[in-house]
Amino acid sequence: MVAPESLAVYNFTLAHNFRLVIAYHTQGRVIYWKFLDFNPPNSENIGKQFSNVSGYNLETTPYASSFAGYKDWFIQQYNRPGYTIEVGLGENPLPISQFDTIYSENIGILVLGLIL
């Protein structure tokens, strides 16, 4: 059984011609950019730019975390850049007190994602 929200994101993606995707998760202040041996054109360079504006480390996706995410599917399906941005630190759900920090760390990523 596919969760309705997963199906909605899947169908939305099929209906649009996205240059890249950004999936947000919580925990770690890190950017995951690669899926297995897939290395879409310019994906590492874009990831480095995201890292520079956010202060988050750019890392390859750990093997144990692969195969289950939207960005992994997108990279494999389209050979275009995809990123999972892990924001915040602490116990989930993250406290609202982290919002301003997370916003300021990520606004550059969102702006760059629009123009790259």
Order of alpha helices (4+ residues) and beta strands (2+ residues): alpha-beta-beta-alpha-beta-alpha-beta-alpha
